[in-house]
Amino acid sequence: MTAADSRPAGGYARAPVSGASSPAVVTAFRLLDLLIQRPNGARLSDLARDLGLPKSSALRVLATMCQIGVVRRDEGTGAYQTGTRLLDYAKAPLNFDMDLVREFYRVAEPMHAELNETIQLAVLSATDVMFIARIDSTKAVRLVTQIGRRLPAHASAAGKAILAFSDTAEADRIIAAGLPRLTANTITDPAAFRAQLDQARLNGYATESEESSPNLSCLSAPVFGPDGLACAGITVCVPVSRLTQAQSAALAQAVRGCAQALSAAL
């Protein structure tokens, strides 16, 4: 089972930006969003149409991106594709708290040994959650994921867990940016989303079932920083087909315990 990031193209435009911004930079990243989702490439007319841009504007940005190597143009088909320069950026270290990651692996390993399910550590990044560490299940049917993967916060258990135990302004910011639908089960109504955050606060953990990807359920508990607010979320993900009521209760207890141990370590 895989769970692809299916957020709408050009998601960067929804994130609030403080101070001055550069439209060309935003356009460049929106183009990269599209091209990453299209390994066979896309023609200029399709890219411009999907981003709602004049072809001249898209062409100008694409030409610059080709010059620096992050995009290439196939002369035979005219399609644009991601360039090899992106490999250099992929090797760059991510600037997150390495103590958080190190302690995650220490406290999550016993939970993984007991459950053998995929366990991930996520942090809030703009309107998304980004997964910064993981321990994979060895079961035949499992979540296939990767470090650096992003999901819209409102459609993920980790996002809900973090937002439920963060300053209320964070949830307001996510809602103001819009709650796009990823699947038929995605919560897109602000009142319903706030109700889920309220329930997460009561339970001490958050859930999502097929809200980000079909056939996948996740439970997530908040990790608290020294300020008493959530700084991350620990998530366990399982196929819907094997999530019984009894297993759900066991997973909730395990993920809460793991998150509490990581909070204490921090």
N, C-alpha and C positions, 0 to 999 in steps of 0.2 A: 504494500500500500504506500502510496506517496501522497504528500499534501503540498501541492504547488501553491506558490503565492499568486493568487489570481486577482489581486486588487486592480482597479481600473488603471489604464495607462495614464501617465502624467500626474501621479499622485503627489508629486512635490508641490504642485501649484496650490494644493489645498492647505498646506502647512502655513501657519501664520509666520510672518517674517517681521522682525523688529528692525527699525532703521531703514536705510536705503537698500534697495535690492537691484540686481542686474537682470533684466528680462532675458538677455542672451544666455546667461549662465543657467537660469531656470529652464529655458528652452533646450539647452544642451543636455541637461540631465533628464528631461522628459523624453528627448529623443533616445537617449541611452536606455531608459526604461522600456521603450517600445522595442528597440533592437535586441535587447537581452531576451525578450519574450519571443523573438522571431529568429531562430538560428539560421534560417535560410535567407534572411535579409528582407528588405522591403524597399520599394521604389519611392522616389521623392514624392510623387503625387499621393501615394497612400499615407506616408508619414505626415505630410502637410494636412491632409484631410482628417486624419485621426486626432491630430492635435489642434485642429481649427486654426491653422496658420496659413498665411499666403505662401505660395511655393517659393517666392523670392526670399522670404525671411528664413524658411527652413533650409533652403539651399545655401544661404550665406553662413548659417551656423554649421551645417554639415561640412562645408568646404574647409572651415577652420578646424573642425574636429578631424578631418582627414589629414590636414597638414601636420597635426601633432600625433597622429597615429592611433587615436582612440576609436576611430571609425575608418573603414575602408570602403571603396566603391568598386564593385565588380564591373570591369569594362565591358564584359560580354553581355551581361543581363541588365546592367544599370542599377542593380540593387545595392543598397548600403547595408553593411554588416559591421559588427563590433570588430575593433582592430586589436592587434597584438599588444599595443601599449597598455591595455587594460590589465594584462598579466603582471606588469610591474606594480600597478596599484594594488592588485590582489595580494601581493607579497608584503605590503606595508603593514606594520603592527597596528592593531586597533587600540585606541587609547581608552581603555576602561580599567577599572580597579582590579589589578591582578590578584590582590588578596581575596577579593570576592570570588574570583574564578578558582583559585587554589583551594579555598575553603569549601567551595561547592563540591569539588571532586572528592574531598575528604569525607564530607558528611553525607553525600548522595550515594557513595559506593555501597554501604550496607543496605540502603533501601533498594538499590538496583539488584544486589545479590539475592534479596528476598523476593522481589517482584518480577525481575527480568522484563521490565517494560522500559520504553524510551523515556528518559528523564532529561529535561532541558532547563537551562537558566536563562532568563530573559530580562532585559532592561527596557525602559521606555525611551523611544527615540523619535522626537517630533510627534506625529500622530500614529506611529507604529510601535510595535515591540520588536526588538532585535534579539535574536538568540545568540548568546555569546559563549555558551558551553553546553555540552551534551554527553550523555552516556547512552549508547544504543542498546536496544533489545536484540537478543539473538534469535528470537522466535521467527518462524517463517513468514507470518503476517504481522507487520509492524510498521510504525511510522518511519519513513526515510527522510532525513532532514540534514541540515548542514549548518555549521557555525556561520553567522552573518545573515542568515535568512531573516526576512522581515514579514510581519503580518500587521494589518490594521489593528490597532489596540482594541477597538470595540468588538471585534469578531474573534478574539482570542481569550482563553481562560487567563493567560498570564497578564494580558492588558487589563482585564477586569479586576484581577487580584491586586495589581499595583494601584489602579485608579481608586479602588474602594478604600484603600488605606493611605491615600495621598491627600494633599490639600485639595479641597473641592474645586479650586480654580483649574486644576488639571483636567478633571472630568468636563468642566464647562468648556475648556479649550478644545477637547476632542469632539464634543457634540457640536460646537460652533463650526468646526471644520467640515462637518458632514459625516454621516454614517452610511457609507456605501454598502450595497448588498453584494456579498460574495457567493452565497448559496440561498436556497429557498428558506433556510432556517436562520439566516443572519438577522440580528436585531437591528432595525433601522429607525425605530421610533424612539425619540429622546426619553419620553416618560418610561417606556418599557426598559430602556437601557439603565436609567437611574434606579429603577426597581431592582434590576439585577445586581447593581452595586450595593444597594441596601441589603439584599439577601446575602451577598458575599460577606458583608461586615458582620451579619448575624452568625453565619456559619464559620467564619474564619478562613474560608477558601472560596474560590470561584470555579464555575464550570462553563463549558460550552460543548454542545453536541451538534456536529455537522454544520456549524456556523461559518467555519473557514474552509472546510474541505469535506466532501462526502465521506461517509463511513468512518469518521474519526471523532472520538470524544476525548476531552482533556479536562483535568482538574489542576488547579494551581493555587498555591498559598503564597502570601506576601513574605518577603524578606525585609526586615526593618533595619534602617541605618541608625547611627547614633542620635539623630534628631527625632526618632520615634515615628518617622514616616517611611512608607514602603520605598525601597530603592531598587528592588528586583522582585522577580517571581520565579518560584520553582514549579515546573509543570510536569505532569506525567500524562502520557497520551496512549490510548489503547483503541483498537478497532471497536466500533459500536457492537459488533456481533458477539464480542466476548465480555462486554461490560454488564454483568448482572447487578442487581441491587446490593447483594452482599459484597461483591467485589468493589463496587463504588464506595461503600462505606469504608472498606479496608484501605482503598487507595487514598481517600480523603484523610484518614487518620495518619497514613504514612507520609503524605506530602506535607501535611501540617507539621508533623514532628520534624521532618527534614528541614523545613523552612525555619522553624523555631531554633533548631541547632545552628543553622547558618547565621541567623540573627544574633544569637548569643556569641558566636565566634567573632562577629564584626564589632 
